[in-house]
Amino acid sequence: MADYSIYVLEYAAVPEYHVSGIIYAYHNQGYRKLPYAYALIKGNGHVALVDVGYNHKDYGKHLADKFGVKNWHSPREVLAEVGLTPEDVDTVFVTHAHFDHFGNVEDFPNATFYIQEREIAKWVWAMSLPERMRWMMIAVDPGDILRGVDLARQGRLVTVDGDMENVLPGIDLHVAYDTHTFGSMWVTVRNDGEAESSDPWVLAGDLIYVYENIEGDGGAVDAENVYTPVGLATGSQTNMVLATEEMMRQVGYQKRRVVPVHEERLKDEFPSRISDKDLRVSEICVADQETSKVG
């Protein structure tokens, strides 16, 4: 029994991103494609997204240009690939407030947004620091934080303090304080609805960029099967490793059940297709009574 279909929907990409920014201490290892994507969870009468991308205007576009992002497409275009519209989305889980995850909230008028209280509060704190300390804001659009506050004004923002079970049936939120960001979180889908699930999936946000973060290839740490954290973090690499261990524990140490949305090689692990806009749709699993969107 599978309650939810899960997809990873690419909406843009950085064609050449420094590998050292993806995998900690992988210096002088060249470049690789870094897809920008969000995850879709559909089932039990809900349409939920994990993150919403960025808006490709104003300061969001400035950051995208700075990071070399290409081939951006709107949520309306991206969701159409699986037969949905932004208005269909009723729930959004924001893993963290970097611009490419939290910058498009205005495109989802019917959604309630969940974010860690520490995440949004600490970005307000970081915005108040002197200019010489602005490195922490390297991937944050201050306008996104203000839009998040406006969601609260509208009654559409839920700030979460730590872990939260059954936000939707069988869907849990887990916090990883002081890791990639101040209050990053991941989403666990227990796709059979059981407390001790035999069909769990972890949507890792940016706590995991690529498979090497979960299972090293003998690079920086000179050993295989060793967690190697992501290259960009405002928090502790130790905390990153501990969060990775907990994600892996939740899925019984089955690597393919931890889904990194920035991983181009999802197409090698899961059924996938490339749209006419040169965007990848990866089908992680299909709910009972649903049909494939990539076949």
N, C-alpha and C positions, 0 to 999 in steps of 0.2 A: 504494500500500500504506500503510495506517495501522495501526500497532501498538496504539495506545491511543485510547480515548474520553476526552474531557476535558469536565468540567462545572464550572460555577460555581454553588454552592448557597447561596442566601441563607438565613440563620438568624435575622436580626433586622435592625433598621435604626434610624438616627437620623433622624426625619422632617425636622428642621430643624437642619442643621449649618452653622456659619459657613464661608462660602466661603474666607475668609482662612486657615482651618485646613487647607484642602484644596489651595489653590494659593498659593504663596509671594507675599506682598505684594499680594494681591488684596483690599485693604482696602475696606470699605464696599460690598461687592458682594452683600450679603444672605445668604440661606441656600439650601441645597438638601438633598435627601434623600441620606443616606450609608448605603448598604446595608452590613451586616456579613455576610460570606460566607467560605466556604472552597472550595477547588478540589479536585475529585475526578479522579484519573487511574486508569483501569481498563484492563488489558490485560496480555498476556504472563504471565498467571497471577497477577497482582498487583492489589490494590486499595490505592491510596495516596491520602493526603490531603495537601494543602498547607495547613497550619494546622488548628486544631481548634475555634476559637471560644472562648467563655468559659462558665463553669459556672452563672451566674445565682444564685449564693448567696454568703453571707459577703462578703468584701471585693470579689469580682468583681461582685456585684450592686450594691454601693455605687458602684463606678466606673461601672457601666452607668447607674445613676440619675443620677450626676453629669453624664454626657455626653448624657443624654436618650435612651437606647436604649429602643426599644419592640418589642413583638411577638417576643420571644425564643422559640425552640423548640429542643428538645433534638436532638442528633445522631441519635437513633433516629427521631424524626419526620422530620427533614430527609432522611436517607439513604433512608428508605422511599419517597421520591418517585422514586428511581431503582432501586428494588428491592433495596436493600442494608441491612445492619445494621452497627452499630459493631463487632461481633465479626468482620465480614468484612475489616476494614481491617488490613493487615499492615505498612504502612509509613506514617510521617508525617514530612513535611519541615516543620520549624518555621522560618518565614522570619525571625522575631524574637519577642521575649518579651513584647511588649505583651499586656495581659490578653485582648483580643478575638481573639488568635491562638494563645495558649499556655495558656489557662485551663481546658481541658476534657480534659486528658490521661487522667483516670481513667475516662472513658467508653470507652476503646479498649484493652481488656485484652490483645489479641493483637498489638499494634503495636510495632514498633521505631521510636524517634524519633531524628531527626537534627537537630542544631542546631549552630551555630558555637560552638567552644570559647570564643572571645572574647566572644560574646554572653552566655552564661550566667555566665562568670567576672566580667565587668564589671558585671553587675547585682548580683552579690554585693558587689562593691566599692562600687557606688552606694548600696546599702542600709546600708553602714557609715559613710557620710558624716554630718556634723552636720545637724541638722534644717534649718538655714538654706539648705542646698544640695539640698533634696529635690525641687526642680523636675524634676530628671532622672527622678524616679520617678512623674511625673504620670500615666502610663498603664500602670503596672506593678503587679500584685498580688504582693507578696512571697511569698504562699502558693504562687503558680505556680512561683516559683524553687525553693522547697523541694520541691514535687512533682516538678520536674525532677531534683533531686538524688536523690529517691527512685527515679525511673526508673533512674538510674545504679546505685543499690543493687541493683535488680532485674535488672540486666544488659540493660535495654531502652533505654538512651540511648547514642547514638553522637555524640561531640563531634568536629566537623569542623574542621580547621585549613586554611582557604582553600578553593580550588576542589576539586571531586571529580567525576570522570567516571564514567559508567556505575554509579551507585549502584544503580539498576535498569537493565536493558538499554535504552540510548538515552536515559537520564535523567541529567542533570548538575546539580550544585549550583555556584553561583557566588556569591562573597562580595563585599560592598560595605562595607568597613570604614568606620566613623565617618561614616555617612550618616543615614538615618532613626533608626537605633540604632547601638550599638557594633559589632555584627557581623551586620547584616542580610544576607540572601541571597535570591537568586531561583533559580527552577527552570526549566531548559530541557529541553523534550521534543523530541528528534529523532525524529519520529514515523515515519520510514522506516527508522530504525536506522542510517543512514549517518553516518560521521564528518563529512562535509560535506553536511549534510542539505538536501534541497529541500523539506522539510515541517517546519520548526521552529516551536515555540511557546514563548513565555516567559511564565511565571506569576510576576508581578512582586512579589508580596507588597505591602508598603506603600512600596516604592521608587517606585511609581507609584500614585496614587490614582485619577486620572481622565484622560481623553484630553488635557485641556489641559496636563497635566504633560509630555506627549510633544510636543504640537504646539500652541503658544500661539495665542490668538485675537485678538491685538492688544491685550491688556489691560495687565498691569503693566509689561511690557518694551516696549510700544508697537511691536510687530512680530509678524507671523504666522510660523508654522513655527519657533518658538524654544522650546527646552526651558524649562519653568518648574517648579522643584522643588515637592515637596509642602510644605505649610505647617508641619508639625511635624517637627523633627529635633533629635536631640541632637548630631549631627555637623555636617559641613560641607556647605553648599549646593553648593560646587564639586564635592565628591565625589559628590553626588547627580546633578549634570549629567553627570559622567564615567561614572557607572554607567548612566545613561539612554542615553548614546551606545553603550556596549558592548552593552546589551540590544537596541537598535535594529540595531546592526551584525550581531548574531547572526541576526536575522530578515530580513536584506536590506533594512532600512528600510521594511518593510511594517507600518504602524502597527497594523493589526488583529491582528497576530500577537503583540503584547505585550498581555497580558490583565491589566487592573487590576480586582481583585476588588471594590473599593469603587465601581466605576463603574455607576451606574444605567442608563446608556445601552448597556450590553451587550445589552439587549433589542432595540436598534435595529440592532446589528451581527450578532447570532447568533440562530438559532432559540431561542425562549424561551416559557415558559408561566408563569402564576401559579397556585400551588396553592390549595386551599381554605383554607389558613392564611394566604393573602396573602403568600406567599414566592415569589420568582422562581427558576426553574430555567433556566439558560442553557446550551445545548449548543454547545460550542466546536468539537468535531469528533467523529466516530464511527468507531470502529475497524472494520476489515474483519470481517465475520461478526457484527457487533453491530447492533442495531436502535435507532432513535431513541427517546429517552425524553421527547421533547416533542411529537411528532407526534400 
